[in-house]
Structures are given as structure tokens and as C-alpha cells.
Amino acid sequence: MGAVEVGSTHSDIKKRWLRLSMDMLVLALPSLIVWGMTYPGYIQADHQNTIADIASGSPSEWHSLLWGYLAFPFIYMTRSFGVYGLVQIGIFTVAVMYSLCKMKELGFYGRKGYRIALFCFALCPTYVLYNLLYSSDVVFAILLLPLTVQIVEVMTTVGKSFERFSFCLGFGLLLYCEYELRKNAVLIAIVVITVLFCIYKKQRKRIGAIAACLLVLIGMSSFLFSHVLKAEPSPSQELMSVPVQQVARVYHDGGKISKEADKYFQSIHDKEVWVESYLPFDADPVKFNYAPGKKQVELSSDFIKFWAETGINNFGEYVSAYLDLMKPYWQITSTPSTQFIDTDFMDHDIYTRSTCQKMGNKCSDEYLNQFKGHYTYMRSVPSKLYNKIESMGIPVISDSFNLIFFDRALPLWLFVVGCIIAYRMRCLRKFVIMSLPLLCILISLLAFSPVAAFRYSLQMYYVLPLLAIWIYRQYKIGLHEYLLVSRPALLPKEANRTS
């Protein structure tokens, strides 16, 4: 009997691993097919600079150097930067599989719900397409899913998860990676650790230890990048999108500006440049359009002083500038002209060639030869597909693309709907805690986003199926409790007996 039982156990383990492997293949296969069709994939424009800067020996912290150095061997040191596509698809597959299995283990759905969620992640056009855009933003978005799942596990176990060293290690590393992939994730780390520290009093030593280790890791990374690798620091102008947009709006509308403020602002741009560079939906032209002899926008006491003074005299223009810049994040109907989905999947080879040339042509010829425009026709399809489908106005299909798959406002409104349902089900606190990473990203985008491009909303998109599952589960629980009390005859007989 013992031998049979042992054999049976090994057989069960083998079957579970086989099922897991097949599910991982289901997750990865659609992305792999698109990767093969659009080979070698797409390096996001700004991230081409990251790789070229590293190759030239002059790294910059403008974008994530953690991503840059992890991706560099696959993008730069191989025969094709398409090799990195397999890495990013692998990260997606492992992160999603971990999350789905953990949510099933926590009892959020059964086998049927697990399969639905699996195919949702595998076939969703958003994930299939953006898995092939090589950037730290996409990896950040993917890793937000297991981080959210771990917060759910903490709530489900009432903090006991922190008693496992493996959980603490994984939780801390996810927070660290998220911070290093996007600096606005500092809000996630601060808020999540603070909230969990306040709620789970018995686990404060372990949560505090995670926070201390996180600070040490961040400090070590900062020392490595700044002092060892001599990386150029990220400019403070990255925080200035909203203020410069508001100043430009005042110039554009002919608002009231004092002589001192006007003199200061014209040391950055001439008045004509402030007016001509202003686009209601994009702050980048105002932030980066510098003429010779002009100084760059930077976070300084003088800028804050004159920005505040001008805002007092032009409050309406400031409000209008902010609303025009940020409204796609809450506007249900999408505006394709400012989503820049097509831009994400266009060729931006000039970013690599110009950066390498500027750095003294230190990039290898083998790498530069990949950016000569010798691409297949299929590579141009994603840049045209969204606009074509949207313009055709096909019922259901076009609406789905606009309102579900590529909607910058969907994360906010799904969170709002979740809050309403959670409030009615008397579990609002749990839903808000679970949604903390998404909420922190929303806040940071609404404070600092230079343009409401879909790529920024994508940071929250990989978490949306998880929120939808939670909302549906709470709805079913609430409906069951209502029927149990008010109309028990409508419930299945098994449910009545169980109750």
C-alpha cells in the first residue's frame, strides 16, 4: 500500500506540473505567435536611448537603469534585439500564472473561473500587443499583478503571510523592482507599507524589517548607478509637466503675468514659443522645446514662486490647462488622436542611431545594423490596426476596443464601481487596500503625467481582471445573502440545505 501511495503521489505531482506547463503555454502562445509575426518586436522609443546610452558608456537615469542593465544582454549583446521579446513574454507568463494559481488557492474562484481568467489574460489584445513593446513600463505593469495578489493574500490570512520568510522576500523584492522600474512607484512602496504596518499590529516587526531592507536596497542601487556607473541623474523637469502646461496656457490665452514673472519665464522660452508650443493634450513640447541660450525647466524656488503668483492671477486658465491635459484618465469615450497607440508600435530607429552618434559612435555595427528599417510588412500592422478598427465603426468590435481594451479611463471607473459594490457589501476597506497600487498610480499620473497616452494607463491594466474577479465575487456573495434572507425559494435546494 505504501509503495502504491507513494507512486500515486508522484503521479499526482507529475499531472499537476503537466497541467501547469500546459496552462503556461496557453498564456504565452498568442504573444509568441504575434512575436513571430512582428519579429523582432518593438523597443519603445525612449528606451532605445536607455540601451544606446549604456552601450556608449554614458548611462542615464531618465528611465529605469534596472531594466536597462537586465535587458542589455538580450537586446544589445545578441544577434537580434527580438531575443528580449522572449524574456518579456516569459515575465508575463510567470507573473500571471503565479497570480492566477494564488487567487485560486485563496478561494476567489474555482476551476471554471480559473480557466476564464487564464484565457482572458492569454487572448486579451491589450496584453498580446503590449507584451511586444520592450520597455520598463510594460514590465512594471506586469509585476503590479503579483504585488496586488500578495496584498490580497495578506488580507485573506489576516497578516499571517508575513510569518513566512519566502513571502516577505518576494513581497520586498516586488516593491523594490516596482520602485526601480518607475520612480513614481515610490508612492506605492510608502503607502502600502504604511497601511499594512498600521493595520497588522502583530506583524509590525516583519513589515518594518521589509521596509528597512527596501531602503537598503534602494540606497545600494542609487550608489551603484550614481557613483559607480556615473549615470546622469533624471532631471527634475520630469515632475514639471502640469506647471509648465499651466504657464503655457496663460501665455496662450493672453493672461495676466507680472513683469518679474514674465522675465523669468522668458528666460526659459520666448513668449512666442510658450504660445506656439502649447498643446492642450501634451506638455512635452513646452518641457523640451529649448532655443539656444535658454535654460531648461527645473524645480526651483524661483519657478515655484512665479508659478504660484501667476496661478493666483489666472486661476481659470490653470484649471482649464489641467483638465484638458488629464481628462482622458476619466473621460469614458476615448480620443484616439491622443492615445498614441500607433506611435508605440512605429519604428523609431532614429532614437538609437542619433544617440549612438551623439555619444561618439561607440555602439557596435552589429547592433546599429538592426535599425536600418529592414522590417517585414507585418511589423507595420499593429501601428495601423487600432485606428483602422476604430474608424470602421463596427458594432461591438470597435466599441470593445474603445471602451475595454484600450481605454485610459477604465482603471478609474472600475475602481469607482468596485468601491460602490464594496460599500454596499460592507467591505470597502478591503477593496481599497487591495487597490492601493492602482490608486497610487492613478494619483501619480494625475499629478505628473506629461500626456494621457495609453501607455501610462497600461501600468494599471494588468491588474484590472483581478479587480473584476473580486467585484464579481462580492456581487455573488451579496446576492446570495439577499436571497437567503428575502427570497430563499429562489435559491438552489443545495444552497438552502447548506445554509
Contacts in CASP RR format, 6 or more apart in sequence:
PFRMAT RR
TARGET T0000
AUTHOR 0000-0000-0000
METHOD contacts of the structure
MODEL  1
MGAVEVGSTHSDIKKRWLRLSMDMLVLALPSLIVWGMTYPGYIQADHQNT
IADIASGSPSEWHSLLWGYLAFPFIYMTRSFGVYGLVQIGIFTVAVMYSL
CKMKELGFYGRKGYRIALFCFALCPTYVLYNLLYSSDVVFAILLLPLTVQ
IVEVMTTVGKSFERFSFCLGFGLLLYCEYELRKNAVLIAIVVITVLFCIY
KKQRKRIGAIAACLLVLIGMSSFLFSHVLKAEPSPSQELMSVPVQQVARV
YHDGGKISKEADKYFQSIHDKEVWVESYLPFDADPVKFNYAPGKKQVELS
SDFIKFWAETGINNFGEYVSAYLDLMKPYWQITSTPSTQFIDTDFMDHDI
YTRSTCQKMGNKCSDEYLNQFKGHYTYMRSVPSKLYNKIESMGIPVISDS
FNLIFFDRALPLWLFVVGCIIAYRMRCLRKFVIMSLPLLCILISLLAFSP
VAAFRYSLQMYYVLPLLAIWIYRQYKIGLHEYLLVSRPALLPKEANRTS
20 97 0 8 1.000
20 101 0 8 1.000
23 97 0 8 1.000
23 100 0 8 1.000
23 118 0 8 1.000
24 93 0 8 1.000
24 94 0 8 1.000
24 97 0 8 1.000
26 118 0 8 1.000
26 119 0 8 1.000
26 122 0 8 1.000
27 92 0 8 1.000
27 93 0 8 1.000
27 96 0 8 1.000
27 97 0 8 1.000
27 118 0 8 1.000
27 121 0 8 1.000
27 122 0 8 1.000
28 89 0 8 1.000
28 90 0 8 1.000
28 92 0 8 1.000
28 93 0 8 1.000
28 122 0 8 1.000
29 122 0 8 1.000
30 122 0 8 1.000
30 123 0 8 1.000
30 128 0 8 1.000
31 89 0 8 1.000
31 92 0 8 1.000
31 127 0 8 1.000
31 128 0 8 1.000
31 131 0 8 1.000
31 132 0 8 1.000
32 89 0 8 1.000
34 128 0 8 1.000
34 129 0 8 1.000
34 131 0 8 1.000
34 132 0 8 1.000
35 41 0 8 1.000
35 82 0 8 1.000
35 85 0 8 1.000
35 86 0 8 1.000
35 89 0 8 1.000
35 131 0 8 1.000
35 132 0 8 1.000
37 378 0 8 1.000
38 132 0 8 1.000
38 376 0 8 1.000
38 378 0 8 1.000
38 379 0 8 1.000
38 381 0 8 1.000
38 382 0 8 1.000
39 80 0 8 1.000
39 82 0 8 1.000
39 376 0 8 1.000
39 379 0 8 1.000
40 80 0 8 1.000
40 81 0 8 1.000
40 82 0 8 1.000
40 83 0 8 1.000
40 85 0 8 1.000
40 370 0 8 1.000
41 81 0 8 1.000
41 82 0 8 1.000
41 85 0 8 1.000
41 132 0 8 1.000
41 133 0 8 1.000
41 134 0 8 1.000
41 379 0 8 1.000
42 132 0 8 1.000
42 133 0 8 1.000
42 134 0 8 1.000
42 344 0 8 1.000
42 345 0 8 1.000
42 379 0 8 1.000
42 382 0 8 1.000
43 51 0 8 1.000
43 75 0 8 1.000
43 81 0 8 1.000
43 134 0 8 1.000
43 135 0 8 1.000
43 348 0 8 1.000
43 352 0 8 1.000
44 133 0 8 1.000
44 134 0 8 1.000
44 135 0 8 1.000
44 137 0 8 1.000
44 138 0 8 1.000
44 344 0 8 1.000
44 455 0 8 1.000
45 343 0 8 1.000
45 348 0 8 1.000
45 351 0 8 1.000
46 62 0 8 1.000
46 63 0 8 1.000
46 135 0 8 1.000
46 351 0 8 1.000
47 63 0 8 1.000
47 67 0 8 1.000
47 68 0 8 1.000
47 134 0 8 1.000
47 135 0 8 1.000
47 136 0 8 1.000
48 348 0 8 1.000
48 349 0 8 1.000
48 351 0 8 1.000
48 352 0 8 1.000
48 355 0 8 1.000
49 60 0 8 1.000
49 62 0 8 1.000
49 63 0 8 1.000
49 351 0 8 1.000
49 352 0 8 1.000
49 355 0 8 1.000
50 59 0 8 1.000
50 60 0 8 1.000
50 62 0 8 1.000
50 63 0 8 1.000
50 64 0 8 1.000
50 65 0 8 1.000
50 67 0 8 1.000
50 68 0 8 1.000
50 136 0 8 1.000
51 68 0 8 1.000
51 71 0 8 1.000
51 72 0 8 1.000
51 75 0 8 1.000
51 76 0 8 1.000
51 352 0 8 1.000
52 351 0 8 1.000
52 352 0 8 1.000
52 355 0 8 1.000
52 356 0 8 1.000
52 359 0 8 1.000
52 363 0 8 1.000
53 59 0 8 1.000
53 60 0 8 1.000
53 232 0 8 1.000
53 355 0 8 1.000
53 359 0 8 1.000
54 65 0 8 1.000
54 68 0 8 1.000
54 69 0 8 1.000
54 72 0 8 1.000
54 76 0 8 1.000
55 72 0 8 1.000
55 76 0 8 1.000
55 356 0 8 1.000
55 362 0 8 1.000
55 363 0 8 1.000
55 364 0 8 1.000
55 367 0 8 1.000
56 355 0 8 1.000
56 356 0 8 1.000
56 359 0 8 1.000
56 360 0 8 1.000
56 362 0 8 1.000
56 363 0 8 1.000
57 359 0 8 1.000
57 362 0 8 1.000
58 232 0 8 1.000
58 359 0 8 1.000
59 65 0 8 1.000
59 225 0 8 1.000
59 229 0 8 1.000
59 230 0 8 1.000
59 231 0 8 1.000
59 232 0 8 1.000
60 231 0 8 1.000
60 232 0 8 1.000
60 234 0 8 1.000
61 225 0 8 1.000
61 226 0 8 1.000
61 231 0 8 1.000
61 232 0 8 1.000
61 233 0 8 1.000
61 234 0 8 1.000
62 232 0 8 1.000
62 234 0 8 1.000
62 235 0 8 1.000
62 238 0 8 1.000
63 135 0 8 1.000
63 136 0 8 1.000
64 136 0 8 1.000
64 140 0 8 1.000
64 180 0 8 1.000
64 181 0 8 1.000
64 182 0 8 1.000
65 180 0 8 1.000
65 225 0 8 1.000
65 229 0 8 1.000
65 231 0 8 1.000
66 136 0 8 1.000
66 177 0 8 1.000
66 180 0 8 1.000
66 181 0 8 1.000
66 221 0 8 1.000
67 135 0 8 1.000
67 136 0 8 1.000
67 139 0 8 1.000
67 180 0 8 1.000
67 181 0 8 1.000
68 136 0 8 1.000
71 84 0 8 1.000
71 87 0 8 1.000
71 134 0 8 1.000
74 81 0 8 1.000
74 82 0 8 1.000
74 83 0 8 1.000
74 84 0 8 1.000
74 85 0 8 1.000
74 87 0 8 1.000
75 81 0 8 1.000
75 82 0 8 1.000
75 83 0 8 1.000
75 84 0 8 1.000
75 134 0 8 1.000
76 364 0 8 1.000
76 367 0 8 1.000
78 84 0 8 1.000
79 366 0 8 1.000
80 370 0 8 1.000
81 134 0 8 1.000
81 367 0 8 1.000
81 370 0 8 1.000
82 134 0 8 1.000
84 134 0 8 1.000
85 131 0 8 1.000
85 132 0 8 1.000
85 134 0 8 1.000
88 131 0 8 1.000
88 132 0 8 1.000
88 134 0 8 1.000
88 138 0 8 1.000
88 139 0 8 1.000
89 131 0 8 1.000
91 139 0 8 1.000
91 142 0 8 1.000
91 143 0 8 1.000
92 127 0 8 1.000
92 131 0 8 1.000
92 142 0 8 1.000
95 142 0 8 1.000
95 143 0 8 1.000
95 145 0 8 1.000
95 146 0 8 1.000
96 121 0 8 1.000
96 142 0 8 1.000
96 145 0 8 1.000
96 462 0 8 1.000
98 146 0 8 1.000
98 149 0 8 1.000
99 145 0 8 1.000
99 146 0 8 1.000
99 148 0 8 1.000
99 149 0 8 1.000
99 466 0 8 1.000
100 114 0 8 1.000
100 117 0 8 1.000
100 118 0 8 1.000
100 121 0 8 1.000
102 146 0 8 1.000
102 149 0 8 1.000
102 150 0 8 1.000
102 153 0 8 1.000
103 109 0 8 1.000
103 117 0 8 1.000
103 149 0 8 1.000
103 152 0 8 1.000
103 466 0 8 1.000
103 469 0 8 1.000
104 110 0 8 1.000
104 111 0 8 1.000
104 114 0 8 1.000
106 152 0 8 1.000
106 153 0 8 1.000
106 156 0 8 1.000
108 152 0 8 1.000
108 469 0 8 1.000
108 470 0 8 1.000
108 473 0 8 1.000
109 116 0 8 1.000
109 117 0 8 1.000
109 469 0 8 1.000
109 473 0 8 1.000
113 469 0 8 1.000
117 465 0 8 1.000
117 469 0 8 1.000
120 465 0 8 1.000
121 127 0 8 1.000
121 465 0 8 1.000
124 405 0 8 1.000
125 401 0 8 1.000
125 405 0 8 1.000
126 405 0 8 1.000
126 406 0 8 1.000
126 458 0 8 1.000
126 461 0 8 1.000
127 461 0 8 1.000
127 462 0 8 1.000
129 345 0 8 1.000
129 382 0 8 1.000
130 138 0 8 1.000
130 141 0 8 1.000
130 344 0 8 1.000
130 455 0 8 1.000
130 458 0 8 1.000
131 138 0 8 1.000
132 382 0 8 1.000
133 344 0 8 1.000
133 345 0 8 1.000
133 455 0 8 1.000
135 455 0 8 1.000
136 181 0 8 1.000
136 182 0 8 1.000
137 181 0 8 1.000
137 182 0 8 1.000
137 455 0 8 1.000
137 456 0 8 1.000
137 458 0 8 1.000
137 459 0 8 1.000
138 458 0 8 1.000
139 181 0 8 1.000
140 178 0 8 1.000
140 181 0 8 1.000
140 182 0 8 1.000
140 185 0 8 1.000
140 459 0 8 1.000
141 458 0 8 1.000
141 459 0 8 1.000
141 460 0 8 1.000
141 461 0 8 1.000
141 462 0 8 1.000
142 462 0 8 1.000
143 174 0 8 1.000
143 177 0 8 1.000
143 178 0 8 1.000
143 181 0 8 1.000
144 178 0 8 1.000
144 437 0 8 1.000
144 438 0 8 1.000
144 441 0 8 1.000
144 459 0 8 1.000
144 460 0 8 1.000
144 462 0 8 1.000
144 463 0 8 1.000
145 462 0 8 1.000
145 463 0 8 1.000
145 466 0 8 1.000
146 174 0 8 1.000
147 171 0 8 1.000
147 174 0 8 1.000
147 175 0 8 1.000
147 178 0 8 1.000
147 188 0 8 1.000
147 437 0 8 1.000
148 434 0 8 1.000
148 435 0 8 1.000
148 437 0 8 1.000
148 438 0 8 1.000
148 463 0 8 1.000
148 466 0 8 1.000
149 466 0 8 1.000
150 161 0 8 1.000
150 167 0 8 1.000
150 170 0 8 1.000
150 171 0 8 1.000
150 174 0 8 1.000
151 192 0 8 1.000
151 196 0 8 1.000
151 433 0 8 1.000
151 434 0 8 1.000
151 436 0 8 1.000
151 437 0 8 1.000
152 434 0 8 1.000
152 466 0 8 1.000
152 470 0 8 1.000
153 161 0 8 1.000
153 167 0 8 1.000
154 161 0 8 1.000
154 162 0 8 1.000
154 196 0 8 1.000
154 200 0 8 1.000
155 430 0 8 1.000
155 433 0 8 1.000
155 434 0 8 1.000
158 200 0 8 1.000
159 196 0 8 1.000
159 200 0 8 1.000
159 202 0 8 1.000
159 203 0 8 1.000
160 203 0 8 1.000
161 167 0 8 1.000
162 168 0 8 1.000
162 171 0 8 1.000
162 200 0 8 1.000
162 203 0 8 1.000
162 206 0 8 1.000
162 207 0 8 1.000
163 203 0 8 1.000
163 206 0 8 1.000
168 206 0 8 1.000
168 209 0 8 1.000
168 210 0 8 1.000
171 210 0 8 1.000
172 210 0 8 1.000
172 213 0 8 1.000
172 214 0 8 1.000
175 188 0 8 1.000
175 189 0 8 1.000
175 192 0 8 1.000
175 193 0 8 1.000
175 210 0 8 1.000
175 214 0 8 1.000
176 214 0 8 1.000
176 217 0 8 1.000
176 218 0 8 1.000
178 185 0 8 1.000
178 188 0 8 1.000
178 189 0 8 1.000
178 437 0 8 1.000
179 185 0 8 1.000
179 186 0 8 1.000
179 188 0 8 1.000
179 189 0 8 1.000
179 214 0 8 1.000
179 218 0 8 1.000
180 218 0 8 1.000
180 221 0 8 1.000
182 459 0 8 1.000
183 234 0 8 1.000
184 441 0 8 1.000
184 444 0 8 1.000
184 445 0 8 1.000
184 448 0 8 1.000
185 440 0 8 1.000
185 441 0 8 1.000
187 440 0 8 1.000
187 443 0 8 1.000
187 444 0 8 1.000
188 436 0 8 1.000
188 437 0 8 1.000
188 440 0 8 1.000
188 441 0 8 1.000
189 214 0 8 1.000
191 436 0 8 1.000
191 439 0 8 1.000
191 440 0 8 1.000
192 436 0 8 1.000
192 437 0 8 1.000
192 440 0 8 1.000
193 207 0 8 1.000
193 208 0 8 1.000
193 210 0 8 1.000
193 211 0 8 1.000
193 214 0 8 1.000
195 433 0 8 1.000
195 436 0 8 1.000
196 203 0 8 1.000
196 207 0 8 1.000
196 433 0 8 1.000
197 204 0 8 1.000
197 207 0 8 1.000
197 208 0 8 1.000
197 211 0 8 1.000
199 433 0 8 1.000
200 207 0 8 1.000
225 231 0 8 1.000
226 233 0 8 1.000
235 296 0 8 1.000
235 298 0 8 1.000
236 298 0 8 1.000
236 299 0 8 1.000
237 244 0 8 1.000
237 287 0 8 1.000
237 296 0 8 1.000
237 297 0 8 1.000
237 298 0 8 1.000
237 299 0 8 1.000
238 448 0 8 1.000
239 299 0 8 1.000
239 448 0 8 1.000
240 287 0 8 1.000
240 297 0 8 1.000
240 298 0 8 1.000
240 299 0 8 1.000
240 303 0 8 1.000
241 283 0 8 1.000
241 284 0 8 1.000
241 287 0 8 1.000
241 325 0 8 1.000
241 448 0 8 1.000
241 449 0 8 1.000
241 450 0 8 1.000
241 451 0 8 1.000
242 283 0 8 1.000
242 321 0 8 1.000
242 322 0 8 1.000
242 325 0 8 1.000
242 447 0 8 1.000
242 448 0 8 1.000
243 303 0 8 1.000
243 307 0 8 1.000
244 283 0 8 1.000
244 286 0 8 1.000
244 287 0 8 1.000
244 297 0 8 1.000
245 278 0 8 1.000
245 283 0 8 1.000
245 286 0 8 1.000
245 321 0 8 1.000
245 322 0 8 1.000
245 325 0 8 1.000
246 307 0 8 1.000
246 310 0 8 1.000
246 311 0 8 1.000
246 317 0 8 1.000
246 318 0 8 1.000
246 321 0 8 1.000
246 322 0 8 1.000
247 265 0 8 1.000
247 274 0 8 1.000
247 286 0 8 1.000
247 307 0 8 1.000
247 310 0 8 1.000
248 274 0 8 1.000
248 275 0 8 1.000
248 277 0 8 1.000
248 278 0 8 1.000
248 283 0 8 1.000
248 286 0 8 1.000
248 321 0 8 1.000
249 278 0 8 1.000
249 317 0 8 1.000
249 318 0 8 1.000
249 320 0 8 1.000
249 321 0 8 1.000
250 256 0 8 1.000
250 257 0 8 1.000
250 310 0 8 1.000
250 311 0 8 1.000
250 314 0 8 1.000
250 317 0 8 1.000
250 318 0 8 1.000
251 257 0 8 1.000
251 265 0 8 1.000
251 271 0 8 1.000
251 274 0 8 1.000
251 275 0 8 1.000
251 278 0 8 1.000
252 274 0 8 1.000
252 275 0 8 1.000
252 278 0 8 1.000
253 314 0 8 1.000
253 317 0 8 1.000
255 313 0 8 1.000
255 314 0 8 1.000
255 317 0 8 1.000
256 313 0 8 1.000
256 314 0 8 1.000
257 265 0 8 1.000
257 310 0 8 1.000
257 313 0 8 1.000
257 314 0 8 1.000
258 306 0 8 1.000
258 309 0 8 1.000
258 310 0 8 1.000
258 313 0 8 1.000
260 306 0 8 1.000
261 306 0 8 1.000
261 309 0 8 1.000
261 310 0 8 1.000
262 271 0 8 1.000
264 302 0 8 1.000
264 303 0 8 1.000
264 306 0 8 1.000
265 274 0 8 1.000
265 306 0 8 1.000
265 310 0 8 1.000
267 294 0 8 1.000
267 295 0 8 1.000
268 290 0 8 1.000
268 294 0 8 1.000
268 295 0 8 1.000
268 296 0 8 1.000
268 297 0 8 1.000
269 277 0 8 1.000
269 286 0 8 1.000
269 289 0 8 1.000
269 290 0 8 1.000
269 291 0 8 1.000
269 294 0 8 1.000
270 291 0 8 1.000
270 294 0 8 1.000
273 289 0 8 1.000
273 291 0 8 1.000
274 286 0 8 1.000
277 285 0 8 1.000
277 286 0 8 1.000
277 289 0 8 1.000
278 285 0 8 1.000
278 286 0 8 1.000
279 285 0 8 1.000
280 321 0 8 1.000
280 324 0 8 1.000
280 325 0 8 1.000
281 324 0 8 1.000
281 325 0 8 1.000
281 328 0 8 1.000
281 337 0 8 1.000
281 338 0 8 1.000
281 451 0 8 1.000
281 452 0 8 1.000
282 325 0 8 1.000
282 338 0 8 1.000
282 450 0 8 1.000
282 451 0 8 1.000
283 325 0 8 1.000
283 450 0 8 1.000
283 451 0 8 1.000
284 450 0 8 1.000
284 451 0 8 1.000
287 297 0 8 1.000
287 450 0 8 1.000
290 296 0 8 1.000
297 303 0 8 1.000
311 317 0 8 1.000
311 318 0 8 1.000
325 449 0 8 1.000
325 451 0 8 1.000
325 452 0 8 1.000
326 445 0 8 1.000
326 446 0 8 1.000
326 449 0 8 1.000
326 452 0 8 1.000
327 452 0 8 1.000
328 334 0 8 1.000
328 335 0 8 1.000
328 338 0 8 1.000
328 339 0 8 1.000
328 408 0 8 1.000
328 409 0 8 1.000
328 452 0 8 1.000
329 408 0 8 1.000
329 409 0 8 1.000
329 412 0 8 1.000
329 442 0 8 1.000
329 445 0 8 1.000
329 446 0 8 1.000
329 449 0 8 1.000
329 452 0 8 1.000
329 457 0 8 1.000
330 409 0 8 1.000
330 412 0 8 1.000
330 413 0 8 1.000
331 408 0 8 1.000
331 409 0 8 1.000
332 403 0 8 1.000
332 407 0 8 1.000
332 409 0 8 1.000
332 413 0 8 1.000
333 402 0 8 1.000
334 402 0 8 1.000
334 403 0 8 1.000
334 406 0 8 1.000
334 407 0 8 1.000
334 408 0 8 1.000
334 409 0 8 1.000
336 386 0 8 1.000
336 387 0 8 1.000
336 390 0 8 1.000
338 451 0 8 1.000
338 452 0 8 1.000
338 453 0 8 1.000
339 386 0 8 1.000
339 406 0 8 1.000
339 408 0 8 1.000
339 453 0 8 1.000
339 454 0 8 1.000
340 451 0 8 1.000
340 453 0 8 1.000
340 454 0 8 1.000
340 455 0 8 1.000
341 386 0 8 1.000
341 406 0 8 1.000
341 454 0 8 1.000
342 383 0 8 1.000
342 384 0 8 1.000
342 386 0 8 1.000
342 387 0 8 1.000
343 383 0 8 1.000
343 453 0 8 1.000
344 383 0 8 1.000
344 453 0 8 1.000
344 454 0 8 1.000
344 455 0 8 1.000
345 382 0 8 1.000
345 383 0 8 1.000
346 383 0 8 1.000
347 373 0 8 1.000
347 375 0 8 1.000
347 379 0 8 1.000
349 371 0 8 1.000
349 372 0 8 1.000
349 373 0 8 1.000
352 363 0 8 1.000
352 367 0 8 1.000
352 368 0 8 1.000
352 371 0 8 1.000
353 368 0 8 1.000
353 371 0 8 1.000
356 362 0 8 1.000
356 363 0 8 1.000
356 368 0 8 1.000
386 401 0 8 1.000
386 406 0 8 1.000
389 397 0 8 1.000
389 398 0 8 1.000
389 401 0 8 1.000
390 398 0 8 1.000
390 401 0 8 1.000
390 402 0 8 1.000
392 398 0 8 1.000
403 410 0 8 1.000
404 410 0 8 1.000
406 454 0 8 1.000
407 457 0 8 1.000
408 452 0 8 1.000
408 454 0 8 1.000
408 456 0 8 1.000
408 457 0 8 1.000
410 457 0 8 1.000
410 461 0 8 1.000
410 464 0 8 1.000
411 438 0 8 1.000
411 441 0 8 1.000
411 442 0 8 1.000
411 457 0 8 1.000
411 460 0 8 1.000
411 461 0 8 1.000
411 463 0 8 1.000
411 464 0 8 1.000
412 442 0 8 1.000
414 464 0 8 1.000
414 467 0 8 1.000
414 468 0 8 1.000
414 471 0 8 1.000
415 435 0 8 1.000
415 438 0 8 1.000
415 439 0 8 1.000
415 442 0 8 1.000
415 467 0 8 1.000
417 471 0 8 1.000
418 431 0 8 1.000
418 467 0 8 1.000
418 470 0 8 1.000
418 471 0 8 1.000
419 428 0 8 1.000
419 431 0 8 1.000
419 432 0 8 1.000
421 431 0 8 1.000
421 471 0 8 1.000
421 474 0 8 1.000
421 475 0 8 1.000
422 428 0 8 1.000
422 430 0 8 1.000
422 431 0 8 1.000
422 432 0 8 1.000
422 471 0 8 1.000
422 474 0 8 1.000
425 474 0 8 1.000
425 475 0 8 1.000
425 477 0 8 1.000
425 478 0 8 1.000
427 474 0 8 1.000
431 470 0 8 1.000
431 474 0 8 1.000
432 439 0 8 1.000
434 467 0 8 1.000
434 470 0 8 1.000
435 467 0 8 1.000
437 463 0 8 1.000
438 460 0 8 1.000
438 463 0 8 1.000
438 467 0 8 1.000
441 459 0 8 1.000
441 460 0 8 1.000
442 460 0 8 1.000
445 452 0 8 1.000
445 456 0 8 1.000
445 457 0 8 1.000
445 459 0 8 1.000
449 456 0 8 1.000
480 491 0 8 1.000
480 495 0 8 1.000
483 490 0 8 1.000
483 491 0 8 1.000
484 491 0 8 1.000
484 495 0 8 1.000
484 499 0 8 1.000
488 496 0 8 1.000
488 499 0 8 1.000
491 499 0 8 1.000
END
